[in-house]
Amino acid sequence: MIVGVLNQKGGVGKTTVAVNLAATFARAGRRVLLVDADPQGSAMAWSSTREAEPPFSIVGMAKPTLHRDLPRIAKDYDVVIIDGAPRVNDLGRSAILASDYVLIPVQPSPYDVWAAADTVALIREAQVMKETLRAAFVINRRIARTAIGRDAADALSQFEDVPVLAAALHQRVIYAESVARGLSVVEAAPSSEAAREVEALANEILAAPKRKAA
C-alpha cells in the first residue's frame, strides 16, 4: 500500500504526519519505506538528526517521475509513505499518481479549508487515470476541548467524495519535542495519547474501503 501525505498548502504538518505514520506501521511489524518527495527534504533532515537508524527505510525522491520509479522499489515493502511537496506542480501530481491512498492533513483553520480545494482538484484529476485512487482528510493539530476541529470537519464535508477520518491528531508538545530529537512519538512516548492517536489513524487508513473502478 502506498500512502501519499499531501496538501498543496504548506505548513500543515505533512512531514510530522508522514514520519509518525511510518514509525507506527513499522512498530506493528510491517516493512515500511518513507519517501521524501519534498524538495525541502524535511524527512531526510529529520533522519539525519537521529542517533540510531530509523525503524523504517527512508529515501529522497523529489522528482516528477516518482509515479513511474516508485513501483519498482515499493514491491519490497508492505507500506510506503510519501511525504509530498506543497504547491500545485509536477511533483505533487506525480506523488498523487504514485499513491493508492492520499491522506490530506488539514489544520482547523479557514485558510486550510479554503486551500483544500486545490488538493482535491488534483486528486480528482488523477482519478480519471487511476480510478481506484482513494483519498481522505485528517484533522491535524486539533485543539482539545474546542469546537474548531468539528467546525473544520463540517466545512470539509463540501467535498463529498473525500471523507474526513474519525481519527484526528491533536496539538501536543510531544510532536515537536520528538521531531527535534529525531524521533517519532511512538519512540519518544509509546504510551502517550499522541502515540495512540497516530495508531488509530494508521488503523483507519488500513481499514478504508477499496474504491472500485467504474
HELIX and SHEET records of a PDB file:
HELIX    1   1 LYS A   14  ARG A   27  1                                  14    
HELIX    2   2 SER A   42  SER A   48  1                                   7    
HELIX    3   3 LEU A   66  ALA A   74  1                                   9    
HELIX    4   4 ASP A   90  ALA A   98  1                                   9    
HELIX    5   5 PRO A  110  MET A  129  1                                  20    
HELIX    6   6 ILE A  148  LEU A  156  1                                   9    
HELIX    7   7 VAL A  173  ALA A  180  1                                   8    
HELIX    8   8 VAL A  185  ALA A  188  1                                   4    
HELIX    9   9 GLU A  193  ALA A  207  1                                  15    
SHEET    1   A 6 SER A  57  GLY A  60  0                                        
SHEET    2   A 6 VAL A  32  ASP A  36  1                                        
SHEET    3   A 6 VAL A  79  ASP A  83  1                                        
SHEET    4   A 6 ILE A   2  VAL A   5  1                                        
SHEET    5   A 6 TYR A 101  VAL A 106  1                                        
SHEET    6   A 6 ARG A 134  ILE A 139  1                                        
END                                                                             
